[in-house]
């Protein structure tokens, strides 16, 4: 699992930085997290294979999180896309897209509308799961949790061959089942497997005021992205605008016992981002800036 930062700024492009957008890569299947202005330009710049994107998640209906979406969808059409595209968003986003693209795209868009304060699984299969949870901004807003599922058990090749277990049963063994051979002898799972790797978890916390209540959705995750629009001397402005400071983002990571924090959504008033890192690290040491083009592997 890896995350590529396409955009890390808040409302306005500034100092070479563009508004929020990220790519989440799980076993070479790509998910687009928000789609701020210039997102598809960054995809080209960073060699993102955009045709692999089948699921787009839009955290909320503020323009700096979706102004790049119409252009990206139009480009998909021009490039001959035929596969269905899934968009998880506020219902307003559908109206925006259909107003600006009233013609036939050549592919279907399936919308999954997010209700205010909704929490639950949006997408799940044997490889991954994506769920949403509420964060607290000036409009209904969601965070998203991506989980890469790992096998519960790992096969020991020499052992399964020794017991002559057929290959069709291997998937059952990785799920923890025992095997009964032709002589009705039980081969216990522990004889032919070892414990699997832990699931990998990444959480995207979009625009939100400082809210410890979200920690219950973030406990001990591998990587947390949390907005950090302002430095600490602007904490009152952050509260008024339902945003967070770098230190508040670090407090959330610390309270939730996350393994690593990345911060972004920087206000366009700041040219130098180093103070964000310094302030966050004073509370949560394992913090990095969500610099555009950075790739964070879990």
Phi, psi and omega per residue, in radians:
X1 nan 2.329 3.074
X2 -2.561 2.692 -3.090
X3 -2.145 2.230 3.080
X4 -1.925 2.233 -3.139
X5 -1.505 2.081 3.085
X6 -1.675 -0.649 -3.129
X7 -2.544 2.474 -3.066
X8 -2.324 0.121 -3.090
X9 -1.692 2.880 3.058
X10 -1.569 -2.531 -2.856
X11 -0.727 -0.736 -3.016
X12 -2.066 2.545 2.926
X13 -1.131 2.417 -3.125
X14 -2.810 2.464 3.039
X15 0.949 0.661 3.125
X16 1.392 0.074 3.133
X17 -1.801 2.516 3.138
X18 -2.024 2.843 -3.114
X19 -1.109 3.013 -2.912
X20 -1.028 2.296 2.956
X21 -2.944 2.487 3.131
X22 -2.531 2.698 2.996
X23 -1.977 2.220 3.009
X24 -1.836 2.156 -3.089
X25 -1.950 2.018 3.078
X26 -2.097 1.857 3.136
X27 0.919 0.771 3.068
X28 1.227 0.216 2.927
X29 -1.764 2.244 -2.980
X30 -1.835 2.458 3.081
X31 -2.170 2.365 3.108
X32 -1.722 2.161 -3.128
X33 -1.863 1.892 -3.018
X34 1.056 2.781 -3.046
X35 -2.577 1.212 3.117
X36 -1.187 2.990 3.129
X37 -0.898 2.348 3.087
X38 1.354 0.197 -3.124
X39 -1.027 -0.775 -3.092
X40 -1.247 -0.457 3.050
X41 -1.155 -0.706 3.088
X42 -1.157 -0.627 3.093
X43 -1.032 -0.760 3.100
X44 -1.104 -0.776 -3.098
X45 -1.086 -0.651 -3.060
X46 -1.764 0.268 3.064
X47 0.999 0.734 3.055
X48 -1.438 2.222 3.136
X49 -1.433 1.512 -2.970
X50 -1.123 -0.364 3.120
X51 -1.168 -0.240 3.097
X52 -1.473 -0.078 3.139
X53 -1.470 1.992 3.110
X54 -2.025 -0.179 -3.095
X55 -2.348 2.215 3.134
X56 -2.131 2.302 -3.120
X57 -2.038 2.101 -3.141
X58 -1.936 2.059 -2.988
X59 -1.198 -0.626 -3.135
X60 -2.930 2.974 -2.991
X61 -1.636 0.884 2.918
X62 -1.885 2.371 -2.942
X63 -0.947 -0.613 -3.101
X64 -1.195 -0.059 3.095
X65 -1.930 -0.066 3.120
X66 -2.531 0.012 -3.091
X67 -1.089 -0.339 3.091
X68 -1.541 -0.067 -2.987
X69 -1.250 -0.787 -3.110
X70 -1.065 -0.792 3.117
X71 -1.074 -0.703 -3.138
X72 -1.157 -0.747 3.115
X73 -1.119 -0.710 3.102
X74 -1.074 -0.713 3.112
X75 -1.112 -0.686 3.077
X76 -1.004 -0.755 3.139
X77 -1.116 -0.804 -3.129
X78 -1.095 -0.495 3.135
X79 -1.528 0.088 3.014
X80 1.478 0.430 3.117
X81 -1.044 2.445 3.068
X82 -2.152 -0.406 -3.067
X83 -1.267 2.513 3.127
X84 -1.028 2.475 3.075
X85 -1.954 2.312 -3.136
X86 -1.860 2.231 3.133
X87 -2.168 2.224 3.139
X88 -1.890 2.032 -2.921
X89 -2.908 3.036 2.921
X90 -1.185 2.549 -3.094
X91 -1.045 -0.406 3.124
X92 -1.052 -0.578 -3.094
X93 -1.083 -0.670 3.107
X94 -1.066 -0.730 3.133
X95 -1.080 -0.704 3.124
X96 -1.088 -0.810 -3.099
X97 -1.137 -0.816 -3.079
X98 -1.222 -0.480 3.076
X99 -1.192 -0.682 -3.058
X100 -1.601 -0.353 3.103
X101 -2.242 1.378 -3.105
X102 -1.437 -0.080 -3.095
X103 -1.649 3.002 -3.137
X104 -1.299 2.139 -3.111
X105 -1.357 -0.419 -3.037
X106 1.671 -0.058 3.059
X107 -2.582 2.789 -3.107
X108 -1.586 2.460 2.964
X109 -1.882 2.176 3.080
X110 -1.872 2.119 -3.094
X111 -1.702 2.472 2.969
X112 -2.144 1.800 -3.057
X113 -1.347 2.376 3.133
X114 -1.666 2.194 3.117
X115 -1.483 2.655 3.136
X116 -1.002 2.301 3.129
X117 1.173 0.239 3.131
X118 -1.173 2.456 3.049
X119 -2.391 2.269 3.119
X120 2.811 3.074 -3.107
X121 -1.367 2.299 3.120
X122 -1.792 -0.522 -2.980
X123 -2.709 2.289 -3.111
X124 -2.689 2.385 2.975
X125 -2.631 -2.899 -3.054
X126 -1.244 -0.287 -3.092
X127 -1.758 -0.548 -3.051
X128 -2.724 2.923 3.061
X129 -2.514 2.422 3.085
X130 -2.189 2.248 3.119
X131 -2.264 2.844 3.122
X132 -2.060 2.741 3.061
X133 -2.621 2.649 -3.095
X134 -1.346 2.444 2.877
X135 -2.078 3.100 -2.860
X136 -2.207 1.699 -3.098
X137 -2.107 -2.990 -3.107
X138 -1.346 -0.222 3.016
X139 -2.312 2.846 3.116
X140 -0.963 2.217 -3.012
X141 -2.464 2.547 -3.134
X142 -2.194 2.576 2.880
X143 -1.719 2.909 -3.117
X144 -2.359 2.439 3.117
X145 -2.016 2.135 3.119
X146 -1.840 2.249 3.139
X147 -2.156 2.135 3.009
X148 -1.618 2.052 -3.099
X149 -1.406 2.391 3.058
X150 -1.945 2.794 3.082
X151 -1.084 2.422 3.138
X152 -1.148 -0.634 3.131
X153 -2.307 2.680 3.131
X154 -2.017 2.285 -3.097
X155 -1.205 2.542 2.965
X156 -1.798 1.788 -2.989
X157 -0.927 -0.779 -3.108
X158 -1.123 -0.614 -3.114
X159 -1.260 -0.758 3.140
X160 -1.155 -0.578 3.088
X161 -1.227 -0.675 3.140
X162 -1.044 -0.729 -3.122
X163 -1.543 0.061 3.090
X164 0.950 0.800 3.099
X165 -1.425 2.208 -3.096
X166 -1.166 2.623 -3.058
X167 -1.091 -0.543 -3.109
X168 -1.082 -0.323 -3.085
X169 -1.663 -0.060 -3.073
X170 -1.015 -0.714 -3.113
X171 -1.108 -0.584 3.088
X172 -1.156 -0.692 3.125
X173 -1.101 -0.711 3.136
X174 -1.188 -0.335 3.067
X175 -1.530 -0.078 3.057
X176 1.825 0.068 -3.116
X177 -1.354 2.611 2.960
X178 -1.405 2.988 3.118
X179 -2.200 2.389 3.073
X180 -1.885 2.072 -3.074
X181 -1.452 -3.085 -3.044
X182 -1.152 -0.283 3.107
X183 -1.725 0.264 -3.118
X184 1.099 0.409 3.065
X185 -1.529 2.346 3.140
X186 -1.542 2.089 3.017
X187 -1.675 1.899 -3.089
X188 -1.202 2.629 -3.109
X189 -1.021 -0.646 -3.101
X190 -1.150 -0.331 3.137
X191 -1.335 -0.393 -2.999
X192 -2.209 0.026 3.138
X193 -2.434 2.913 2.969
X194 -2.218 2.891 -3.106
X195 -1.034 2.405 -3.122
X196 -1.362 3.100 3.128
X197 -1.362 2.622 3.103
X198 -1.209 2.656 3.069
X199 -1.083 2.639 3.085
X200 -1.804 2.415 -3.035
X201 -2.315 2.310 3.075
X202 -2.269 2.282 3.118
X203 -2.077 2.365 3.090
X204 -1.906 1.956 3.092
X205 -1.803 1.795 -3.113
X206 -1.251 -2.962 -3.061
X207 -0.843 2.164 -3.100
X208 -2.796 2.534 2.945
X209 -1.252 2.748 3.096
X210 -0.991 2.080 -3.053
X211 -2.546 1.691 3.122
X212 -0.993 -0.347 -3.112
X213 -1.085 -0.402 -3.133
X214 -1.312 -0.206 -3.083
X215 -1.068 -0.490 -3.133
X216 -1.104 -0.369 3.102
X217 -1.628 -0.028 -3.001
X218 -2.133 0.124 -2.968
X219 -1.007 2.104 3.001
X220 1.014 0.470 3.107
X221 -1.245 2.804 -3.082
X222 -1.252 -0.724 -3.068
X223 -2.533 2.281 3.109
X224 -2.087 2.248 2.903
X225 -1.784 2.213 3.124
X226 -2.346 2.354 3.114
X227 -1.058 2.567 3.094
X228 -2.557 1.338 -2.993
X229 -1.235 -0.595 -3.012
X230 -2.253 2.821 2.948
X231 -1.452 2.972 -2.953
X232 -1.161 -0.472 3.138
X233 -1.227 -0.163 3.110
X234 -1.916 0.481 -3.057
X235 -1.103 -0.579 3.128
X236 -1.190 -0.706 3.077
X237 -1.111 -0.684 3.111
X238 -1.030 -0.776 3.135
X239 -1.130 -0.752 -3.117
X240 -1.104 -0.571 -3.090
X241 -1.776 0.164 3.116
X242 1.018 0.806 3.063
X243 -2.145 3.134 -3.135
X244 -2.162 2.800 3.011
X245 -1.687 2.950 3.110
X246 -1.054 -0.706 -3.131
X247 -1.196 -0.610 3.104
X248 -1.184 -0.690 3.065
X249 -1.045 -0.727 3.130
X250 -1.145 -0.629 3.091
X251 -1.074 -0.734 3.126
X252 -1.083 -0.815 3.139
X253 -1.057 -0.688 -3.141
X254 -1.192 -0.813 -3.117
X255 -1.112 -0.647 -3.117
X256 -1.466 -0.073 -3.132
X257 1.007 0.717 3.076
X258 -1.199 2.731 -3.134
X259 -1.442 -0.597 -3.114
X260 -2.642 2.579 -3.141
X261 -2.167 2.388 2.906
X262 -2.140 2.469 -3.080
X263 -2.107 2.572 -3.138
X264 -2.775 -2.786 -3.092
X265 1.131 0.816 -3.062
X266 -1.304 2.440 3.077
X267 -1.112 2.535 -3.125
X268 -1.251 -0.062 3.085
X269 -1.329 -0.260 -3.077
X270 -1.821 2.144 3.001
X271 -1.510 -0.825 -3.097
X272 -1.558 2.130 -3.109
X273 -1.679 -0.112 -3.102
X274 -1.022 -0.653 3.106
X275 -1.061 -0.523 3.070
X276 -1.077 -0.789 -3.121
X277 -1.155 -0.749 -3.128
X278 -1.073 -0.781 -3.111
X279 -1.186 -0.721 3.140
X280 -1.155 -0.753 -3.096
X281 -1.180 -0.358 3.096
X282 -1.165 -0.310 3.135
X283 -1.966 -0.722 -3.109
X284 -2.321 1.824 -2.958
X285 -1.075 -0.737 -3.047
X286 -1.446 1.167 -3.118
X287 -2.116 2.493 3.012
X288 -2.346 2.738 3.058
X289 -1.400 2.494 3.085
X290 -1.448 1.214 -3.127
X291 -1.269 2.382 -3.134
X292 -1.036 2.310 -3.080
X293 1.631 -0.233 3.103
X294 -1.220 2.504 3.086
X295 -2.104 2.170 -3.126
X296 -1.918 1.979 -3.140
X297 -1.700 2.428 3.097
X298 -1.853 nan nan
